[in-house]
């Protein structure tokens, strides 16, 4: 009996943890799994992506939340609903916004002129036109003193006060002095910044300008980022040293030790030495995904591997995925599947180019738990 109970619990956890994608078929929304099979048949007139195991859906004009089995966990009672994060969701009822937990219970939080979504265990509050931060218990961890606080990424957020930018952590500690005209996201204790009209890097709270630079982009996943000097783009390392001299017209981030670059109107890929591994022959190109494939465009989009071999022909349209929970936009393959459009229909292709489940839909969003 204990073994059976354990297996049932394990099965429930697997069902609850699986990633599902919101799709529309015959004007109704449902959800498919990564095998392409419907887990929840299309039955909702309006629905949203899953987040933390629950998805907002509408019945008779009211929003509630269903689990991965399609069962109502929170009955439809709201005029609007957002996404769960940190166990909390913002909903609207009787023209009032407020927070609920996964039981549908109303949570008491500090007064705010606007209700913000929780992200990474914290949410903003707004009082007297100033922004602060609360935790999931409703404790004020950063009093409302800032003009702007941007979304947290990996535990850090850009903040603006007295028209100057800096960076704080989740405790409110200032980790990059609020002293800059502009600032980027923190990566390995380093960010780009602009001070007195000059661009440079801030490391351990020390600003080092880079002569002649007009723009610096955020570090992505590797220790190089792309930088504009004059009319050309090159790459610097975390110390601000030029690793690849500015000679390209456009560029994007390194991933898998390759970066898309553009000369004239053609895109290709270079290695860490600045040498072409994939010649500039494409109308557009995006960064490589963890699956080792990158979107490239002729008239439409296809995918190449790390050697430049065309693995999936340029027969599709692609776009960054979906609704508002996708702060970091993903183009191309995510977890072995790419969201693509063929004609007027959306679907998913696998890394071998096979269409998931052989099915196309009126709309399809990225897979989410």
N, C-alpha and C positions, 0 to 999 in steps of 0.2 A: 504493500500500500504506500509506504514511504517512497519507494522508487517511482511509482506511478505519479504521486504528488509532485515529486521533484521534476519529472519529465514534463508534466503539465505546466509547472511554473517556468521551466526553461523554455518551453514552446511559447508561452505568453510573452516572455521577455524578448524572444527572437522576433515575434510578430510586432511587438511594440517598438523594437529598435530598428526595424528595417526602414530603409529609405523609400519614400513614395513620391511619385510625381503627379501633380495636378494636370489633368488633360480634359479637353472638351470634345465631346462627340455628340452629334445630332442636337446641338444646342444645350446639352447638359454637361455638368462637371462631375468627374469621378477621379479615381486615383489608381495608378498602375504601380507594380513593383518592378524590380530591375530585371525580371524575366519577361517583362512586357505584358503580364497578365493583369486583369482588373482585380484589385483587392477590394475596392469600393466601386460598384457599378455607377455609371453616369446617371445621377438622379437629382443633383442640385442645380437650381437655376443660377446661383452664384455661390462660389466657394473660394477659399484661399489656400495657400501652401501649408503643409504641416510645419510646426515649430514645437520642439520639445514634446513630441508625441501627440499633439492635439492640432486640429485644423478648424478654422472658423468656417462655418457654412450657414446658408440662409434657408429658412423654411417659413412659408407664409409671411414673408417680408421681415422676419426677425432673425438675428444672428445668434447662433450657439456654437458649441464645439463638439466635434466627433473624435473618436479614437481610431486607430488603424483598422478596426473592424467595421467602422461606419456607424458605431453606436453613439448615441448622444450621451456625452459625459456631463456637459453643461447645457441645459435646455435652452432652446432659442427664445431669448427674452430681450435682446439688445438691438438698438437701431444701427449700431456700427460696432466693429470689433477689429483689433489689430492682431499682433502676433505675440505668443508667449516667449519670454526670455527671462532667465533667472527665476522661473516659476511664477512669473507675474505678467499680466496682460492689461492693456488699456482698452476699455470698452465705453460705449455711450448708451445712455438710457434716459428718456425724458429730458433730452437736450442737455444732459450733464455727463461729463467725462469723469471716469474714476478707474481705480485699479481693482482687479480681482485675482484670486489665486486659482489653482487648478481644480478646486472644489466649487468654484463659482462664487466664493465668499468675497464680499466687499472688504477691502483693506483700508485702514486708516493711515493716511499719509499727510505730511505737512502741506499747508496751503500753497497753491501754485497757480500762476496766471495761465499756465498751459501744462497739460499732462504729456510727459515725454516717455517713450518706450525705455524699458530697462535694457542695458547692454553690459555684458560682463559683470553683472551683479550690482550695477549702479544705474541711477537715472538722474536727469537734470530736474531742477525746480527753478521756477522763475518768479521772482518777487520784486516789485518796483523796477521792472525792466532790467534786472540783474539776474545772472545765472549762477546757481550753486549745484551741489550734488548730494543725493541721498542714497542710502543703501536699502536693501530689501526689507529691513526692519522699520524703515521710515526715519532712521537716524540721519540728521544733517551732518555729513562728513566734510563738506566744503560749503561754508555759508554763501548765500547769493551775493557775490561781490564782483563777478566778472561780466564784461560786455558779451563775450562769446566763449563757449566751451564746445569744441568739436568732439565727435564721437571717439571713444576710447579704442585704441588698437594696441593689442598686446600689453595692456595695462597702462598706457600713456595717452594723454590727450593734449591737443594744442589749445591754448587759452589766449584770450585777448583782454587787456585791461589798459585803460588810458591810451588807447590806440596803439599799444605795443603787444607783440606776441611772445609767448614762451610755451613751456610744456610742464604739465604736472603729472604726478602719479595718482592712483586711486585714493590715496590718503589725503590728497590735496597738497602734498609736498612739491615745491617747485624744483624740478630737475634741470630745466633749462631756463635761465633768467628771463623774466618778462621784459625784454629790452630790445626787441627786434621789430623791423618793419614787416617782416614775414618770416615764417619758419615752417619746416617740413615735419614729417613723422619721424619718430626716434627709431633708429636701427643700430643695434650693437653699441649703444651709448653715443651715437653720432647722429646728427641731423644737419640739413642745410639751413641756412638762414640768410637774411638780408639786413645789413646794418649800414646806416649812412650812405645808402645807395649802392653798396658793394655786396656781392654774393660771396659766400664762403661756407665753411663747415664749422659746426660747434661740436667739440669733443671734450667731455669732462668739464662742460660749462665754459670752455675757452673758445672764442671766435677767431678763426683764421681765414681772412679773405683770400680769394683766388683771383689773381689779376685778370681783368678783361672779360670776366664771365658775365653773361647776360641772364642766364637762367640755370637752375639746377633742379633735377627731378628727384623724387624720393628713391632711396635704395629699395630694391624689390626683394630678392631672395639670395643674392650674391653680393660680394663685397665691392662691387663696382656700380656706379650709376652714371647716367648720361647727362651731359652738360653742354650748354650752348655758349659759344664764344664767337662774337662777330656773327656771321651768317652760317657757321658750321657747327656740327655737333660731334663731340668725342666722349671719352669715358675717363673718370677719375676713380681712385680708390678711397678707402675710408680716411686716409691721411690727407686727401686733397691733391695727391700726386697724379699727373696725367699718365695714364696707362696706355690709352689710345688717343693720339692727337686728334683735334677737331677737324675732320675732313669730310664728314657726311652731312647730307641735307636734313635728314631726320633719323631718329633712332628710337628704339624701345629697350626694355630692360633685358639684361642677361638672365637666362634660365637654362639649365643643363649645359652651361659654358658656351652658349650661343646667344647672340643678340640680333634682332632684326634691325637692319639699317637701310636707308634709302639714299640713292644717288640719282639726281635727275628725277625721273618719275618711276624708277624701278627699285623694288625691294629685294634684298637677299639677306644672308646671315653670315656674321663674322664670328671668329673664335676670340679667345682672350688676348691674342697677339694682334688683333685687328685684321687678320687675313680672312678672305672669303672662303667659307666652307660650302655655302650654297650661293651660287652666283645671282646677282641682282637681275631677275627676270620677271618678277611678279608686280602686279599693280598695287598690292598691299600685303602685309604680313604681320602676324601677331606672335607673341612669345610662346616658347615651348611649354607644354603642360607637364605634369609629373609623369604622364603616360609616354612621354618622349615623342609626341606629335605636335605639330604647329599648324595653325590655319594659314593658308596662303590664297591669294586671290588672283584670278585672271578676270573673266567676266563674272564668274561666281567663285565660291570658296571651296577649297579642298584641303587636304592635309598631307604634309611631308614628314618623313622621319628625320633623325639626326644626321643622316648622310645626304639628305636632300631628295631621297627617293619619294616619288609621288605615291603614297599609300592609298589615298582615297581621292578620286578624281574631283576636279573643280565643278561640281554640279549643284552646290547648295548655297543657301544664304545662312549666315550665322549672326547672332547678336548676343550681347550680354544678357544674362538671364533675368527676366521676370519682374516680379513685384518688389515691394519696398524692403524686404528683409535682406536683399543681396547687396550689402554695402560694398564688398569687394567684388566687382563685376568679373565674371568668369566667361571668357570666350574659348570655345574649343572643348577639349576633353576634360571632364571632371569625373574622377573615379571610374574610368573605363567607358564612359558614355559622353557623346557630344549632342547637344540640342541643336537641331538644324531645321531649315525650312526648304521644302521642295515644292515649287509652284506656290499654291496658297495653303499648303498643309504643313504642319509641324510634326516632328518625331525625333527619335534618337537613333544614332548610329553607333555601332561598336567599333573598336580599334581596327577591326578587319574590314570595315565598311558595310557590314551587314546591318540592315535596319532592324532595330529591336522589336521582336515579336512580329515583324513584317507589317507593322501598323503605322498609319498616319492619322493625325488628329487635326481638328479645327484650331486647336491651340495646345501648347504643352509648356510646362514650366520645369525648372530644374528640380532634381530629386532632393528631398529634404526629409529629415527625421521628425 
